[in-house]
């Protein structure tokens, strides 16, 4: 295997392995959905942790939402 002049991340390496597989349209749609769900769940978890760390309440969220829509 040839040495690259720039390193690939672990995700790039795994995706390159996957590119060797010819997925059906349904399988590709499933993969996209899985990736979307994975990153959405990570974002939700980070937001929940921030929420807890700052001791926020539902009332705080209502105030933030009203500031943006007003």
C-alpha contacts under 8 A as a table, 3 or more apart, distances in Angstrom:
res1	aa1	res2	aa2	distance
4	X	7	X	6.51
8	X	12	X	5.82
8	X	13	X	6.34
9	X	12	X	5.15
9	X	13	X	6.37
10	X	13	X	5.17
10	X	14	X	6.34
11	X	14	X	5.13
11	X	15	X	6.06
12	X	15	X	5.08
12	X	16	X	6.04
13	X	16	X	5.09
13	X	17	X	6.41
14	X	17	X	5.12
14	X	18	X	6.36
15	X	18	X	4.88
15	X	19	X	6.17
16	X	19	X	5.04
16	X	20	X	7.01
17	X	20	X	5.68
17	X	21	X	7.65
18	X	21	X	5.43
19	X	22	X	7.21
23	X	26	X	7.86
23	X	27	X	5.63
23	X	28	X	5.83
24	X	27	X	5.10
24	X	28	X	6.13
25	X	28	X	5.10
25	X	29	X	6.15
26	X	29	X	5.08
26	X	30	X	6.16
27	X	30	X	4.99
27	X	31	X	6.15
28	X	31	X	5.03
28	X	32	X	6.20
29	X	32	X	5.14
29	X	33	X	6.18
30	X	33	X	5.06
30	X	34	X	6.12
31	X	34	X	5.04
31	X	35	X	6.20
32	X	35	X	5.18
32	X	36	X	6.10
33	X	36	X	5.04
33	X	37	X	6.03
34	X	37	X	5.12
34	X	38	X	6.07
35	X	38	X	5.05
35	X	39	X	6.35
36	X	39	X	5.41
36	X	40	X	6.01
37	X	40	X	5.00
37	X	41	X	5.94
38	X	41	X	5.29
38	X	42	X	6.34
39	X	42	X	5.02
39	X	43	X	6.27
40	X	43	X	5.13
40	X	44	X	6.20
41	X	44	X	5.01
41	X	45	X	6.06
42	X	45	X	5.13
42	X	46	X	6.23
43	X	46	X	5.14
43	X	47	X	6.16
44	X	47	X	5.06
44	X	48	X	6.06
45	X	48	X	5.06
45	X	49	X	6.17
46	X	49	X	5.12
46	X	50	X	6.22
47	X	50	X	5.09
47	X	51	X	6.02
48	X	51	X	4.93
48	X	52	X	6.19
49	X	52	X	5.17
49	X	53	X	6.00
50	X	53	X	4.99
50	X	54	X	6.07
51	X	54	X	5.41
51	X	55	X	6.06
51	X	56	X	5.34
52	X	55	X	4.93
52	X	56	X	6.42
53	X	56	X	7.94
56	X	60	X	5.96
56	X	61	X	7.54
57	X	60	X	5.14
57	X	61	X	6.62
58	X	61	X	5.10
58	X	62	X	6.29
59	X	62	X	5.01
59	X	63	X	6.29
60	X	63	X	5.14
60	X	64	X	6.33
61	X	64	X	5.03
61	X	65	X	6.08
62	X	65	X	5.10
62	X	66	X	6.10
63	X	66	X	5.19
63	X	67	X	6.26
64	X	67	X	5.19
64	X	68	X	6.54
65	X	68	X	5.34
65	X	69	X	6.36
66	X	69	X	5.20
66	X	70	X	5.80
67	X	70	X	5.39
